[in-house]
């Protein structure tokens, strides 16, 4: 790439692969990063000046130094948005109090029952909504939520859209993908007619709005229908030109949709570069962009779709104008008549994916089948609550054969009160016949004060472990 070409404007920083959720359509939680190997805030100083930083994971809020990462990010870009499950309500609100200009996007996969099943955590929907409402009460402006559509939640997508309108919050959509990032190769939408029908309905509702932003979101959702049908992208992928990803180990990738069975190449590692330009303009960067130009996949994610929608604006704009006029006339947009890929000079080899379905030998994934990976809950009894220095105390419980790795998190709550629980790190050893947690009381909170006042013999529910 010519060294006079512009530097990127957007970055997604994958801060960790640790996660407190157990999503059915994503296996990140099965492959947590080692805390000591995760990129540090000071290492992000190498980044150029940008327009937008997305902080994602895993679950970014499991990082105790997230505020430091946010601080560096705001020095690099005027807009910073964190993608989160919304589960750690107190931590999210505390960060927003420190950085009131922060953007927060909560992933919600449906209404309460479906969301909590797909995300593998009880009270996930309640906590996500509590996070959003808390942020709004604080006056945070850049907030919203989004759904990843899979086989059994597309009807709930319409309900969530209406909820977003009533709450006056941003609403985003995606369809699930396979990639190294998700550790999935069996995400396949099998009930296409139902899913596509609900996307059609969403497009009509978006076109009926007064906001041009919503009209172009209708076009983006048209691209999702096209993706679900297995067609080539409406516009080419140009990942690694205006946007890029950094993984938790510092590797710079063009996107997070790569699959090793096709190709997976990094620009290099920020830890081994003197300056970012060495990665962005080096010979390896030319190789990566050449691979993008001929990539056989047809992903349609906002991170790579939005830049080309802006670059080749006349194509989505023409579609929007035509279909907005139909909407004003009381007509639905034309179903079953998807436009062919817009010819903007892309390499004909891009999107030439002859293989369909999951990788050889993999079974098609039904995201609504029963799974042993849903919350593992254990009832334990308190053995002791011992005061430590300041507001800290040590909580010791029975172990009852609970298997864990030291340092993992466990959600602790009063017995049968699933909506009132909080994640704490296990500090006992593998050979101990008890579980110990060192907890700092948050006097303004509800969970830690109630735990501190419990007596030996009281029952607790543990869910997890995570991370």
C-alpha positions, 0 to 999 in steps of 0.5 A, a space after each residue: 500500500 502506498 505510504 501516502 495513502 490515508 491511515 485508518 479511521 476505525 479500530 475495534 480493540 478486542 481487550 480479552 477473550 474472557 467472558 461471563 456469558 456462555 452464548 450458544 452462537 459464540 464459543 469465546 468463553 471456552 477459550 479465555 485469554 491469560 490475563 498476563 498476556 492481554 494487551 495493556 493500555 500503554 501498548 495502545 499508545 502506538 495507535 494513530 489518531 482515529 475517528 472511532 474506537 470500539 472496545 469489545 471482547 469477550 466481555 470488556 468489563 471483566 478487565 480491571 484496567 478498562 478505565 485505563 484503556 478507555 482513557 487512552 482510547 479517548 486520546 486517540 479518537 473523539 468517539 469510543 463505544 464499548 460493546 458489552 453484555 450489560 451484565 455487570 451493571 455497577 461496573 458499567 455505570 461507574 465507568 460511565 460516571 467517569 467517562 460521561 461521553 462514552 458510548 455503550 452498546 448492550 447485546 440483547 438476543 431477544 426478550 427475557 426467556 430467549 435472551 437468557 437461554 441464548 446467552 447462558 445466564 439467568 437474569 441477563 435480559 434484566 441486567 442488560 435493561 437495567 444497565 441501559 436505563 441506568 445509563 439514560 438516568 445518568 444522562 449518557 447520550 450514546 447508548 443502545 442495544 443490538 441483536 445477533 439474529 439466529 434461528 429462533 430469535 428473529 421474531 423477538 428482533 421486532 419486539 426489541 426494535 419497538 422497545 428501542 424506539 420507545 426508549 429512544 435508543 439506538 438499535 443494531 442488527 446482525 446475523 450470526 457468522 462463523 469465524 476464528 473469533 467466535 470459535 464457530 464453524 456450525 452457525 447456519 440459519 436453517 429457518 430462512 423463510 421465517 428469519 428473512 420474513 422478519 427482516 423484511 418487516 423490520 426494513 418496512 418499519 425502518 423505511 417508515 421512520 423520519 430519520 435518514 439514518 434508519 433508511 440506510 439501516 434498512 439497506 444494511 438489513 437488506 444486506 443481511 437478507 442477502 447474506 442469509 440467502 448465501 449470496 455474494 455481498 452487495 458491496 465488496 469487502 475492503 477490510 484493512 483499509 479504513 478499519 482494523 481489529 487488534 486482538 488481546 495479544 496485540 495482533 492486527 487483523 483486517 477483520 474478525 470474520 476470518 476462518 483458518 480453513 480459508 485464510 487468516 493473516 495478521 498485519 503484525 503485532 503492535 508489540 513488535 512495531 516501532 510505530 503503527 505505520 510500519 504495520 500499516 504500510 509494510 509488505 505484510 499489509 500488502 499481502 493481507 489486503 490482497 487476500 481481502 480482495 480475493 477472500 471467498 467469504 461473504 460476511 456482512 457485518 457493520 464494521 466492514 459494511 458501513 465503510 463501503 456503504 459510505 464509499 460507494 454511497 450512490 448505490 445504497 442511496 439509490 435503493 433508499 430513495 426508491 424504497 422510501 418513496 414506496 413507503 411514503 406511498 403506503 407500499 412495502 418494499 419489494 420482497 424477493 427481488 434482491 439487487 445483484 452485487 453492485 459493480 464497483 470494480 471488485 475482484 470477481 474472485 471475492 465471495 466465490 465461496 463454493 462450499 456451503 454450510 458448516 465445515 466438513 464433519 461439523 453438525 449444523 448448530 440448532 441454537 435452541 436445542 438443550 445444552 449442558 453449557 447453560 448456567 451451571 448452578 450450585 447451592 452452597 452454605 456459608 462457613 464464615 464471614 471474616 472482616 478484613 482491612 477497611 471495607 473488605 471481608 472474606 467470604 468462605 463457603 462449602 465447596 461441594 465438589 465444585 470444579 474451578 481454576 483459581 482466578 475464575 469468576 463466579 456469580 454469587 447471590 442469595 439462594 433462589 434470588 437470581 436477579 440479585 447476584 454479582 461476579 466475584 473472583 475465586 481466591 481459594 486453592 485447588 486442594 481446598 475443600 472450601 471456596 473463598 472470595 475476597 470481597 470489597 463492600 460497596 455500601 451503595 450497592 445491594 449485593 456485597 452488603 447483604 453478603 457481609 451480613 449473612 450468618 454461617 449456614 445461610 445458603 447461596 447460589 453460585 453460577 459459573 465459573 466464567 473466564 
